[in-house]
C-alpha cells in the first residue's frame, strides 16, 4: 500500500486553499487508482474548520485527521503515525502530481528493492488544474547509499520529492521538527543519509505551485528573521546527529551541513540589517564549530563563498552581490 500524506492549514477559511486541496487529493487518486492499494491522509493542522471536501468525500481511501496547530512538521508526523502503507510520500495541499508520473516511480522503487527514491519537480503557476508535460521516459540511477549520493550531489531539501520505505522511517526513528519553519532541512538529510539503497531520477513528478501567500513566498522581515533562527536550529540538530554517527563515513552529510551553514550566512547578508544579522549568524555557527565554514566536502563555488565570508571586506562584497538587482 502507498500512503500519501497531505498537511492542511487554512486559518482564514480561504476557499482557494480548499480548491487546491481538492486538486492535490485528486491528483494522488488519479496517479494511484487502478495500480495499487493506497490511502490519502489529510491532516488538518489546527485550522478552525475542517476542509470542505471532508464532509461529502465518500471515498474510504481518503482519510481525515485533526490536530493542534504545529506547522508542517507536526502535521506530517501525525500522518506518519496514522499511515498504513509500506511506501510513504508527502504532498503539500497546494501542490499536485504531474499526470502519468507517480506510478512509474513506484514500480521502479519496488523493482530496485530501494528504501528511498527521489524524483524531480516542475514549478507551476496554474491553480485550477493539473498538468501533463512532455518528457522522456524515466531513467533511474543504480542503488547507492544516501551518503555516497550526497557526496556527489547537492541535496534539495524538500521532503516531498521522495518515495520512502516505511521501514526506513521506523528503523531510524525519523520524525520532523515541529513548530518550526524549514523542518525539511533537518529531516531530509537524515532521511537520505539513512538510506542504504537510494535510487534517483530527474523525471519530473511533483507539481510545485508557487502561491503568492504561501509560507515560502512570505518574505516579511519577521518571517525572514524566523527562518534564520530556525535554520540555525536545524543545523545544530544535524551536527548533533552527525556527531552521534559512529564507524561510518559522513562526507555526504558534511556537504549538506556546510551548504546549510552558507545558506545561513547568505540569508543574513540579504537583509537590510546585514552586518548585525551576519554577526549573529556567525556567532551561532561558531558555537557549533561551523565558522569558518569547513570546506573540504564542498564544491568549488561554495568553497569560494565560504572563503569570502571569513572577513568583513569579503562579506561586504557578498552583500553587494546578494542584493544587486533586488
Secondary structure, DSSP 8 states (H G I E B T S, - for coil): -EEEEEEE--TT--HHHHHHHHHHHHHHHHHHTTTS-EEEEEEEES-SS--GGGTT---TTEEEEEE---HHHHHHHHHHHH---SEEEE--TT-EE-TT-HHHHHHHHHHHT-SEEEEEEEEE--SSS--------------B-HHHHHHHS-----GGGEEEEHHHHHHTT----SS-S-THHHHHHHHHHH-SSEEEEEEEEEEEE--TTSTTT---HHHHHHHHHHHHHHHHHHHHHHHT--SS--HHHHHHHHHHHHHHHHHHHTSTTHHHHHHHHHHHHHHTT-SS---TTS-HHHHHHHHHTTSHHHHHHHHHHHHTT-
